[in-house]
């Protein structure tokens, strides 16, 4: 059976899915995508696979296209039959996992969609900087809320999960690790622990080589 094909860009949200594919040991190829904010050709190419032209986009071995990182997270756990990243039904961590997985992707992740390129949403040039600043400030309030419920050493306490992968990746984006160390220290500690997972070392090196 053919492997998976992950459309992505180093350091972007595709790293969340790349880490999970590596964790499960699933065979995949990485299809690099140019900067979707700057390249119309890159958008046109990806739109043929995913009309939203967003990463991560994952093509399954049978040709099915999956988008939305949370959906991919749950699907990969189903495909592998493993509970190492997604607590299974009936486990005590299941409810917390599902709540905060959806919270992160439904509330925090979109703040990057809006603030990374405000020109897509704000027509007036002089309004774009305030729009981005307000969106970033809102994201920081959300991160503080997530920090308040995070466990130790991992988000769910003693067990590692896909939430820790999300934290490890997304704390590298605005406002970046220095802010988290001061304002969201539980999330910062989780991210630093995840950086040391040997199963993910190659993924981190490829996405953040420096």
N, CA and C of each residue as an Amber inpcrd file, in Angstrom:
protein
   630
   0.8530000  -1.1900000   0.0000000   0.0000000   0.0000000   0.0000000
   0.8870000   1.2370000   0.0000000   0.4910000   2.2050000  -0.8170000
   1.2590000   3.4410000  -0.8780000   1.1800000   4.1640000   0.4510000
   2.1190000   5.0690000   0.6430000   2.1480000   5.8190000   1.8810000
   1.2900000   7.0650000   1.8190000   1.4360000   7.8850000   2.8280000
   0.7080000   9.1390000   2.9420000   1.5160000  10.2460000   2.2570000
   0.8200000  11.2870000   1.8350000   1.4930000  12.4650000   1.2820000
   1.0330000  13.6740000   2.0860000   1.9900000  14.3520000   2.7090000
   1.6870000  15.5250000   3.5240000   2.1410000  16.7680000   2.7870000
   1.1940000  17.6420000   2.4880000   1.5070000  18.9410000   1.9040000
   1.7600000  19.9120000   3.0480000   2.9220000  20.5460000   3.0340000
   3.2320000  21.4190000   4.1500000   4.4000000  22.3300000   3.8730000
   4.7430000  23.0830000   4.8900000   5.8630000  24.0210000   4.8280000
   6.5530000  23.9930000   6.1780000   7.8800000  23.9580000   6.1460000
   8.6500000  23.8490000   7.3860000   8.2750000  24.9640000   8.3500000
   7.9950000  24.5740000   9.5950000   7.6710000  25.5340000  10.6330000
   6.2110000  25.9300000  10.6850000   5.4150000  25.4960000   9.7230000
   4.0030000  25.8490000   9.6900000   3.1850000  24.7590000  10.3910000
   1.8700000  24.8410000  10.2850000   1.0040000  23.9020000  10.9830000
   1.1420000  22.4630000  10.5450000   1.7020000  22.2450000   9.3780000
   1.9240000  20.8750000   8.9170000   2.8490000  20.1050000   9.8530000
   3.6650000  20.8310000  10.6410000   4.5650000  20.1610000  11.5800000
   3.7860000  19.3580000  12.6130000   2.5650000  19.7860000  12.9350000
   1.7410000  19.0790000  13.9060000   1.3980000  17.6880000  13.3920000
   1.0320000  17.6070000  12.1210000   0.6830000  16.3180000  11.5250000
   1.9370000  15.5170000  11.2020000   2.9760000  16.1810000  10.7480000
   4.2380000  15.4820000  10.4630000   4.7460000  14.7620000  11.7090000
   4.6490000  15.4260000  12.8570000   5.1020000  14.8050000  14.1060000
   4.2800000  13.5590000  14.4280000   2.9960000  13.5990000  14.1590000
   2.1600000  12.4390000  14.4480000   2.4490000  11.2850000  13.5010000
   2.6530000  11.5770000  12.2310000   3.0110000  10.5280000  11.2800000
   4.3200000   9.8580000  11.6970000   5.2860000  10.6750000  12.1080000
   6.5670000  10.1280000  12.5590000   6.3850000   9.3040000  13.8330000
   5.5800000   9.8060000  14.7590000   5.3520000   9.1020000  16.0250000
   4.7960000   7.7020000  15.7840000   3.8160000   7.6190000  14.8770000
   3.1830000   6.3270000  14.5980000   4.0210000   5.4460000  13.6740000
   5.0530000   6.0150000  13.0810000   5.8640000   5.2410000  12.1490000
   5.1680000   4.9830000  10.8310000   4.2660000   5.8760000  10.4310000
   3.5440000   5.7140000   9.1740000   4.3980000   6.2240000   8.0080000
   4.4370000   5.4790000   6.9050000   5.2440000   5.9180000   5.7590000
   4.5930000   7.1270000   5.0820000   5.3790000   8.1710000   4.8590000
   4.8150000   9.3470000   4.1950000   5.8960000  10.0800000   3.4260000
   5.4420000  10.8150000   2.4430000   6.3140000  11.7300000   1.7250000
   5.8590000  13.1520000   2.0400000   6.8190000  14.0540000   2.0610000
   6.5170000  15.4520000   2.3640000   6.5470000  16.2380000   1.0670000
   5.4260000  16.8410000   0.7360000   5.3090000  17.6550000  -0.4680000
   5.4340000  19.1200000  -0.0730000   6.5990000  19.7400000  -0.3040000
   6.7880000  21.1210000   0.1660000   5.9150000  22.1080000  -0.5870000
   5.3850000  23.0540000   0.1540000   4.5230000  24.1040000  -0.3970000
   5.2080000  25.4430000  -0.1530000   5.2630000  26.2770000  -1.1770000
   5.8470000  27.6060000  -1.0080000   4.9480000  28.4660000  -0.1220000
   5.4260000  29.6360000   0.2290000   4.6910000  30.5460000   1.1030000
   3.3370000  30.8890000   0.4860000   2.2770000  30.4140000   1.1130000
   0.9350000  30.5930000   0.5620000   0.4560000  32.0300000   0.6470000
   1.0860000  32.8480000   1.4830000   0.7220000  34.2530000   1.5770000
   1.3540000  35.0770000   0.4620000   2.4640000  34.5810000  -0.0840000
   3.2300000  35.3600000  -1.0470000   3.1890000  34.8070000  -2.4660000
   2.8480000  33.5340000  -2.6230000   2.9210000  32.8940000  -3.9330000
   1.5370000  32.4730000  -4.4120000   1.0630000  33.1360000  -5.4580000
  -0.2150000  32.7390000  -6.0500000  -0.1070000  31.3810000  -6.7250000
   1.0850000  31.0660000  -7.2380000   1.2870000  29.7580000  -7.8610000
   1.1620000  28.6430000  -6.8240000   1.7060000  28.8810000  -5.6190000
   1.6160000  27.8720000  -4.5640000   0.1630000  27.6570000  -4.1610000
  -0.6030000  28.7370000  -4.0620000  -2.0150000  28.6100000  -3.7140000
  -2.7700000  27.8590000  -4.7940000  -2.5150000  28.2020000  -6.0440000
  -3.2190000  27.5420000  -7.1430000  -2.9050000  26.0430000  -7.1770000
  -1.6670000  25.7000000  -6.9070000  -1.2740000  24.2890000  -6.9050000
  -1.9690000  23.5260000  -5.7900000  -2.0070000  24.1110000  -4.5890000
  -2.6060000  23.4090000  -3.4620000  -4.1270000  23.3900000  -3.5690000
  -4.7190000  24.4090000  -4.1930000  -6.1760000  24.4510000  -4.3510000
  -6.6960000  23.2640000  -5.1450000  -5.8510000  22.6870000  -5.9720000
  -6.2630000  21.5140000  -6.7420000  -6.4920000  20.3030000  -5.8390000
  -5.8310000  20.3190000  -4.6840000  -5.9720000  19.2270000  -3.7290000
  -6.9360000  19.6140000  -2.6180000  -6.7750000  20.8310000  -2.0980000
  -7.6010000  21.3550000  -1.0100000  -8.0410000  22.7590000  -1.4050000
  -9.3220000  22.9610000  -1.7190000  -9.7870000  24.2690000  -2.2090000
  -9.4650000  25.4330000  -1.2800000  -9.2880000  25.1720000   0.0290000
  -8.9280000  26.2470000   0.9480000  -7.4550000  26.6150000   0.8620000
  -6.6690000  25.7780000   0.1900000  -5.2240000  26.0290000   0.0450000
  -4.5720000  26.2890000   1.3970000  -4.7840000  25.3650000   2.3200000
  -4.2020000  25.4780000   3.6500000  -3.3700000  24.2450000   3.9620000
  -2.3810000  24.4380000   4.8110000  -1.6280000  23.3090000   5.3530000
  -1.9410000  23.2310000   6.8410000  -1.9980000  21.9890000   7.3600000
  -1.6850000  20.7360000   6.6890000  -2.8180000  20.2310000   5.8020000
  -2.4250000  19.6450000   4.6860000  -3.3180000  18.8480000   3.8580000
  -2.6740000  17.4860000   3.7250000  -3.4260000  16.4550000   4.0270000
  -2.8860000  15.0980000   4.0300000  -3.6540000  14.2310000   3.0480000
  -2.9300000  13.5850000   2.1240000  -3.5370000  12.6310000   1.2190000
  -3.2840000  11.2290000   1.7600000  -4.3630000  10.4910000   1.9700000
  -4.2600000   9.1400000   2.4920000  -3.8230000   8.1840000   1.3900000
  -3.3700000   6.9890000   1.7590000  -2.9080000   6.0370000   0.7520000
  -3.9340000   5.7160000  -0.3270000  -5.2240000   5.7960000   0.0020000
  -6.2500000   5.4920000  -1.0010000  -6.6510000   6.7040000  -1.8210000
  -5.9730000   7.8340000  -1.6310000  -6.2600000   9.0410000  -2.3910000
  -7.2130000  10.0020000  -1.7140000  -7.7940000   9.6100000  -0.5930000
  -8.6700000  10.5090000   0.1500000  -7.8730000  11.6900000   0.6880000
  -8.4340000  12.8820000   0.5780000  -7.7660000  14.0830000   1.0680000
  -8.3670000  14.4840000   2.4130000  -7.5030000  14.7020000   3.3800000
  -7.9090000  15.1600000   4.7040000  -7.3010000  16.5280000   4.9660000
  -8.1050000  17.4130000   5.5530000  -7.6030000  18.6840000   6.0680000
  -8.0690000  18.8000000   7.5050000  -7.7580000  19.9100000   8.1550000
  -8.1320000  20.1800000   9.5450000  -7.3300000  19.2700000  10.4780000
  -6.3770000  19.8660000  11.1700000  -5.4250000  19.0750000  11.9490000
  -6.0890000  18.2500000  13.0370000  -7.1630000  18.7590000  13.6450000
  -7.8390000  17.9850000  14.6870000  -8.4800000  16.7390000  14.1000000
  -9.1100000  16.8790000  12.9300000  -9.7090000  15.7240000  12.2680000
  -8.6390000  14.6990000  11.9060000  -7.5020000  15.1870000  11.4220000
  -6.4060000  14.2790000  11.0760000  -5.8800000  13.5800000  12.3240000
  -5.7810000  14.3130000  13.4130000  -5.3060000  13.7460000  14.6830000
  -6.1850000  12.5710000  15.1030000  -7.4850000  12.7550000  15.0730000
  -8.4070000  11.6950000  15.4890000  -8.3930000  10.5390000  14.4920000
  -8.2930000  10.8580000  13.2010000  -8.2890000   9.8070000  12.1890000
  -7.0540000   8.9190000  12.2880000  -5.8870000   9.5240000  12.4770000
  -4.6650000   8.7260000  12.5630000  -4.7030000   7.7950000  13.7620000
  -5.2900000   8.2390000  14.8640000  -5.4370000   7.3530000  16.0190000
  -6.3510000   6.1850000  15.6830000  -7.4150000   6.4530000  14.9320000
  -8.3130000   5.3710000  14.5140000  -7.6050000   4.4000000  13.5810000
  -6.8720000   4.9490000  12.6100000  -6.2050000   4.0990000  11.6150000
  -5.1860000   3.1820000  12.2680000  -4.4150000   3.7320000  13.1980000
  -3.3560000   2.9380000  13.8310000  -3.8820000   2.0490000  14.9500000
  -5.0580000   2.3770000  15.4610000  -5.5850000   1.6110000  16.5890000
  -4.8180000   1.8390000  17.8700000  -4.0970000   2.9500000  17.9280000
  -3.2820000   3.2540000  19.1040000  -3.9160000   4.3740000  19.9290000
  -3.6030000   4.3700000  21.2090000  -4.0690000   5.4270000  22.1010000
  -2.9040000   6.2400000  22.6560000  -1.7530000   6.1430000  22.0220000
  -0.5670000   6.8110000  22.5560000  -0.6260000   8.3280000  22.3970000
  -1.4040000   8.8320000  21.4240000  -1.5350000  10.2770000  21.2410000
  -2.9440000  10.7700000  21.5150000  -3.9180000   9.8920000  21.4220000
  -5.3220000  10.2580000  21.6380000  -5.9230000   9.2900000  22.6470000
  -6.2690000   9.7480000  23.8320000  -6.8840000   8.8520000  24.8120000
  -8.1520000   8.2230000  24.2530000  -8.2960000   6.9280000  24.4400000
  -9.4220000   6.2160000  23.8780000 -10.7140000   6.4450000  24.6390000
 -11.8420000   6.0520000  24.0450000 -13.1380000   6.1680000  24.7330000
 -13.0990000   5.4410000  26.0770000 -13.6340000   6.0710000  27.0820000
 -13.6710000   5.4640000  28.4030000 -12.4860000   5.7770000  29.2800000
 -11.4290000   6.3580000  28.7070000 -10.2740000   6.7210000  29.5210000
 -10.5680000   8.0270000  30.2580000 -10.0060000   8.2140000  31.4440000
 -10.3360000   9.4160000  32.2200000  -9.8660000  10.7100000  31.5750000
  -8.8670000  10.6290000  30.6950000  -8.3300000  11.8440000  30.0710000
  -9.0820000  12.2460000  28.7990000  -9.9900000  11.3910000  28.3510000
 -10.6340000  11.5950000  27.0430000 -11.3600000  12.9480000  26.9610000
 -12.1630000  13.2650000  27.9450000 -12.9590000  14.4940000  27.8830000
 -12.0620000  15.7330000  27.8370000 -11.0550000  15.7740000  28.6980000
 -10.1590000  16.9240000  28.7050000  -9.4200000  17.0370000  27.3830000
  -8.9870000  15.9040000  26.8510000  -8.2750000  15.9210000  25.5800000
  -9.1520000  16.5240000  24.4840000 -10.3710000  16.0250000  24.3480000
 -11.2440000  16.4950000  23.2750000 -11.5900000  17.9680000  23.4480000
 -11.8650000  18.3690000  24.6800000 -12.2330000  19.7730000  24.9040000
 -11.1160000  20.7060000  24.4580000  -9.9020000  20.4320000  24.8940000
  -8.8290000  21.3900000  24.6370000  -8.2340000  21.2390000  23.2510000
  -8.3610000  20.0690000  22.6400000  -7.9900000  19.9440000  21.2330000
  -8.8650000  20.8580000  20.3830000 -10.1670000  20.7790000  20.5820000
 -11.0810000  21.6030000  19.8040000 -10.9330000  23.0740000  20.1810000
 -10.7020000  23.3720000  21.4520000 -10.4900000  24.7580000  21.8760000
  -9.3060000  25.3790000  21.1340000  -8.2150000  24.6530000  21.0750000
  -7.0130000  25.1810000  20.4260000  -7.2570000  25.4200000  18.9420000
  -7.8630000  24.4450000  18.2530000  -8.0110000  24.5900000  16.8020000
  -9.1580000  25.5290000  16.4360000 -10.1730000  25.6400000  17.3040000
 -11.3190000  26.4890000  16.9790000 -11.1240000  27.9350000  17.4110000
 -10.3200000  28.1540000  18.4370000 -10.1830000  29.5080000  18.9920000
  -8.8100000  30.1210000  18.7750000  -7.7510000  29.3750000  19.0680000
  -6.4100000  29.9650000  18.9710000  -5.8600000  29.8970000  17.5530000
  -5.9820000  28.7400000  16.9270000  -5.4040000  28.5880000  15.5870000
  -5.9200000  29.6600000  14.6150000  -7.2220000  29.9950000  14.6360000
  -7.6940000  31.0170000  13.6850000  -7.0860000  32.3950000  13.8870000
  -6.5650000  32.6830000  15.0690000  -5.9600000  34.0040000  15.2520000
  -4.7540000  34.1850000  14.3420000  -4.0760000  33.0940000  14.0130000
  -2.9620000  33.1860000  13.0610000  -3.4970000  33.3720000  11.6430000
  -4.5960000  32.7100000  11.3260000  -5.2170000  32.8810000  10.0170000
  -5.5350000  34.3530000   9.7750000  -6.0550000  35.0290000  10.8020000
  -6.4380000  36.4300000  10.6500000  -5.2430000  37.3720000  10.7020000
  -4.3320000  37.1350000  11.6310000  -3.2740000  38.1120000  11.8870000
  -2.0360000  37.9170000  11.0090000  -1.8340000  36.7270000  10.4570000
  -0.6460000  36.5170000   9.6280000  -0.6880000  37.4000000   8.3850000
  -1.8740000  37.5850000   7.8250000  -2.0110000  38.4260000   6.6330000
  -3.3080000  39.2260000   6.7380000  -3.3020000  40.2930000   7.5340000
  -4.5330000  41.0680000   7.7500000  -5.1420000  41.6260000   6.4710000
  -4.3410000  41.7610000   5.4160000  -4.8570000  42.3320000   4.1680000
  -5.9810000  41.4950000   3.5740000  -6.0380000  40.2270000   3.9340000
  -7.1110000  39.3770000   3.4090000  -8.4540000  39.6990000   4.0490000
  -8.4210000  40.3870000   5.2010000  -9.6470000  40.6210000   5.9520000
  -9.9430000  42.0980000   6.1870000  -8.9120000  42.9460000   6.1050000
  -9.0700000  44.3760000   6.3970000  -8.6490000  45.1640000   5.1620000
  -9.5850000  45.8950000   4.5810000  -9.3140000  46.5920000   3.3320000
  -8.4840000  47.8580000   3.5190000  -8.6370000  48.5270000   4.6620000
  -7.9660000  49.8120000   4.8820000  -6.5690000  49.5640000   5.4510000
  -5.5570000  50.0840000   4.7780000  -4.1720000  49.8360000   5.1760000
  -3.9040000  50.2400000   6.6240000  -4.3690000  51.4150000   7.0080000
  -4.0500000  51.9290000   8.3450000  -4.7320000  51.1360000   9.4490000
  -5.7100000  50.3220000   9.0900000  -6.4120000  49.5250000  10.0980000
  -5.7620000  48.1680000  10.3310000  -4.8240000  47.7920000   9.4680000
  -4.2860000  46.4290000   9.5330000  -3.4090000  46.1980000  10.7510000
  -2.5520000  47.1470000  11.0820000  -1.6870000  46.9710000  12.2460000
  -2.5030000  46.8860000  13.5400000  -3.4720000  47.7790000  13.7600000
  -4.2980000  47.6330000  14.9610000  -5.0930000  46.3280000  14.9840000
  -5.5530000  45.8910000  13.8270000  -6.2860000  44.6230000  13.7450000
  -5.3800000  43.4660000  14.1730000  -4.1600000  43.4570000  13.6520000
  -3.2330000  42.3860000  14.0060000  -2.8850000  42.4460000  15.4900000
  -2.6450000  43.6350000  16.0190000  -2.2990000  43.7700000  17.4290000
  -3.4400000  43.2810000  18.3210000  -4.6720000  43.6310000  17.9600000
  -5.8190000  43.1990000  18.7530000  -6.0030000  41.6940000  18.6840000
  -5.7750000  41.1140000  17.5160000  -5.9080000  39.6650000  17.3550000
  -4.8420000  38.9340000  18.1480000  -3.6140000  39.4310000  18.0950000
  -2.5340000  38.8140000  18.8650000  -2.8020000  38.9120000  20.3680000
  -3.3250000  40.0450000  20.8150000  -3.6370000  40.2060000  22.2370000
  -4.7340000  39.2340000  22.6680000  -5.7080000  39.0300000  21.8030000
  -6.7750000  38.0680000  22.0850000  -6.1970000  36.6600000  22.1900000
  -5.2810000  36.3070000  21.2860000  -4.6400000  34.9890000  21.3370000
  -3.8950000  34.8000000  22.6520000  -3.2470000  35.8400000  23.1130000
  -2.5140000  35.7260000  24.3810000  -3.4650000  35.4830000  25.5550000
  -4.6260000  36.1050000  25.5340000  -5.6090000  35.8420000  26.5860000
  -6.0670000  34.3880000  26.5480000  -6.2390000  33.8590000  25.3580000
  -6.6440000  32.4640000  25.2190000  -5.5450000  31.5320000  25.7170000
  -4.2990000  31.8350000  25.3780000  -3.1810000  30.9990000  25.8370000
  -3.1080000  30.9870000  27.3590000  -3.3510000  32.1090000  27.9860000
  -3.3310000  32.1330000  29.4510000  -4.4140000  31.2190000  30.0190000
  -5.5500000  31.1720000  29.3600000  -6.6170000  30.2690000  29.8000000
  -6.1770000  28.8110000  29.6720000  -5.5470000  28.4810000  28.5600000
  -5.0660000  27.1130000  28.3570000  -3.9980000  26.7800000  29.3910000
  -3.1210000  27.7260000  29.6510000  -2.0680000  27.5040000  30.6450000
  -2.6620000  27.1610000  32.0110000  -3.8010000  27.7670000  32.3320000
  -4.4110000  27.5420000  33.6340000  -4.9270000  26.1430000  33.8530000
  -5.1700000  25.4080000  32.7690000  -5.6920000  24.0390000  32.9070000
  -4.6570000  22.9860000  32.5500000  -3.4790000  23.4060000  32.1040000
  -2.4530000  22.4540000  31.6890000  -1.8950000  21.6980000  32.8840000
  -1.6350000  20.4130000  32.6630000  -1.0550000  19.5880000  33.7140000
   0.4620000  19.5960000  33.6420000   1.0650000  18.6500000  34.3500000
   2.5190000  18.5130000  34.3910000   2.8690000  17.0420000  34.6210000
   3.8790000  16.5150000  33.9430000   4.7810000  17.1860000  33.0000000
   4.1750000  17.4060000  31.6210000   3.0150000  16.7450000  31.3530000
   2.3490000  16.8960000  30.0750000   0.9910000  17.5610000  30.2840000
   0.3630000  17.9540000  29.2000000  -0.9020000  18.6640000  29.3060000
  -1.9300000  17.8490000  30.0720000  -1.9690000  16.5490000  29.8470000
  -2.9260000  15.6760000  30.5160000  -2.3850000  15.0920000  31.8140000
  -1.2370000  15.5450000  32.2310000  -0.6460000  15.0320000  33.4630000
   0.4930000  14.0840000  33.1580000   0.3140000  12.8220000  33.5080000
   1.4030000  11.8600000  33.3520000   1.5210000  11.2980000  31.9410000
   0.4770000  11.4420000  31.1400000   0.5330000  10.8320000  29.8120000
   0.7370000  11.8540000  28.7100000   1.6480000  11.5330000  27.8020000
   1.9110000  12.3390000  26.6240000   0.7270000  12.2000000  25.6720000
   0.4380000  13.2610000  24.9020000  -0.6520000  13.1970000  23.9290000
  -0.3870000  14.1650000  22.7850000  -1.2760000  14.1340000  21.8110000
  -1.1630000  15.0580000  20.6890000  -1.2630000  16.5080000  21.1320000
  -1.9030000  16.7830000  22.2680000  -1.9550000  18.1590000  22.7640000
  -0.5580000  18.7090000  23.0150000   0.3420000  17.8480000  23.4620000
   1.7110000  18.2930000  23.7220000   2.4330000  18.6210000  22.4210000
   2.0730000  17.9210000  21.3540000   2.6310000  18.2500000  20.0410000
   2.1260000  19.6130000  19.5880000   0.8460000  19.8650000  19.7420000
   0.3040000  21.1840000  19.4080000   1.0310000  22.2800000  20.1780000
   1.2080000  22.0770000  21.4740000   1.8730000  23.0810000  22.3000000
   3.3130000  23.2940000  21.8420000   4.0170000  22.1990000  21.5690000
   5.4140000  22.3120000  21.1450000   5.5530000  23.1060000  19.8610000
   4.6190000  22.8990000  18.9240000   4.6800000  23.6080000  17.6450000
   4.2030000  25.0530000  17.7870000   3.0340000  25.2400000  18.3880000
   2.4070000  26.5640000  18.3630000   3.0780000  27.5680000  19.2870000
   3.8190000  27.1130000  20.2920000   4.5740000  28.0530000  21.1250000
   5.7970000  28.6050000  20.3970000   6.1060000  28.0690000  19.2430000
   7.1950000  28.6110000  18.4250000   6.7100000  29.7680000  17.5550000
   5.4100000  29.9470000  17.4880000   4.8330000  31.0450000  16.7300000
   4.5930000  32.2390000  17.6640000   4.1040000  33.3450000  17.1080000
   3.7950000  34.4960000  17.9500000   2.9260000  34.0730000  19.1270000
   3.2160000  34.5640000  20.3290000   4.2710000  35.5110000  20.7390000
   5.6190000  34.8490000  21.0430000   5.7620000  33.5700000  20.7250000
   7.0120000  32.8090000  20.8100000   7.3850000  32.4260000  22.2420000
   8.4050000  31.5880000  22.3120000   8.7300000  30.9020000  23.5570000
   9.0720000  31.8430000  24.7090000   9.7190000  32.9740000  24.4150000
  10.0720000  33.8840000  25.5020000   8.8560000  34.3920000  26.2450000
   7.7860000  34.6860000  25.5210000   6.5470000  35.1330000  26.1510000
   5.9520000  34.0090000  26.9980000   5.9460000  32.8080000  26.4510000
   5.3680000  31.6790000  27.1820000   6.1340000  31.3790000  28.4640000
   7.4400000  31.5350000  28.4330000   8.2430000  31.2610000  29.6300000
   7.7810000  32.1350000  30.7990000   7.3800000  33.3640000  30.5000000
   6.9710000  34.3020000  31.5540000   5.4740000  34.2450000  31.8200000
   4.6840000  34.2530000  30.7560000   3.2310000  34.4120000  30.8910000
   2.4600000  33.0940000  30.9390000   3.0290000  32.0320000  30.4100000
   2.3450000  30.7330000  30.3890000   3.3660000  29.6290000  30.6900000
   3.9270000  29.6340000  31.9060000   5.0660000  28.7590000  32.2060000
   4.7470000  27.2680000  32.1310000   3.5120000  26.8810000  32.3840000
   3.1810000  25.4500000  32.2530000   3.2880000  25.0000000  30.8000000
   2.7930000  25.8290000  29.8980000   2.8920000  25.4880000  28.4800000
   4.3400000  25.5290000  28.0070000   5.0990000  26.4720000  28.5250000
   6.5150000  26.5380000  28.1700000   7.2370000  25.2680000  28.6000000
   6.9540000  24.7990000  29.8070000   7.6000000  23.5760000  30.3020000
   7.2070000  22.3750000  29.4620000   5.9350000  22.2900000  29.0730000
   5.4860000  21.1890000  28.2210000   6.2140000  21.2200000  26.8870000
   6.3260000  22.4070000  26.3010000   7.0050000  22.5370000  25.0180000
   8.4600000  22.1100000  25.1100000   9.1310000  22.5140000  26.1770000
  10.5320000  22.1380000  26.3380000  10.6830000  20.6290000  26.5240000
   9.7560000  20.0100000  27.2490000   9.7930000  18.5550000  27.3940000
   9.5760000  17.8660000  26.0410000   8.6190000  18.3810000  25.2770000
   8.3340000  17.7860000  23.9750000   9.5120000  17.9220000  23.0190000
  10.2590000  19.0070000  23.1630000  11.4530000  19.1850000  22.3320000
  12.4340000  18.0330000  22.4990000  12.3860000  17.3890000  23.6620000
  13.3720000  16.3540000  23.9820000  12.8970000  14.9430000  23.6330000
  11.6780000  14.8020000  23.1200000  11.1970000  13.4690000  22.7760000
  12.0160000  12.9150000  21.6140000  12.7330000  11.8110000  21.8140000
  13.5790000  11.2880000  20.7340000  12.7840000  10.8700000  19.5000000
  11.5280000  10.4630000  19.6960000  10.7060000  10.0300000  18.5640000
  10.4190000  11.1770000  17.5930000  10.5450000  12.4110000  18.0980000
  10.1860000  13.5830000  17.2920000  11.3910000  14.4390000  16.9260000
  12.5710000  14.0110000  17.3220000  13.7660000  14.8400000  17.1290000
  13.9800000  15.2060000  15.6620000  13.8050000  14.2500000  14.7570000
  14.0370000  14.5280000  13.3370000  13.0120000  15.5180000  12.7930000
  11.7860000  15.4440000  13.2770000  10.7460000  16.3770000  12.8390000
  11.0900000  17.7870000  13.2820000  11.4930000  17.9480000  14.5420000
  11.8400000  19.2820000  15.0300000  13.0390000  19.8440000  14.2540000
  14.0310000  19.0170000  13.9760000  15.2170000  19.4950000  13.2490000
  14.8480000  19.9560000  11.8390000  13.9520000  19.2200000  11.1910000
  13.5990000  19.5780000   9.8340000  12.7930000  20.8670000   9.7880000
  11.9230000  21.0700000  10.7610000  11.0690000  22.2500000  10.7570000
  11.7450000  23.4790000  11.3430000  12.6310000  23.2650000  12.3000000
  13.3550000  24.3850000  12.9320000  14.8340000  24.0230000  13.0130000
  15.5210000  24.0670000  11.8750000  16.9120000  23.5880000  11.8290000
  17.8840000  24.3820000  12.6790000  17.5130000  25.5990000  13.0660000
  18.4280000  26.3890000  13.8830000  18.0200000  26.3430000  15.3380000
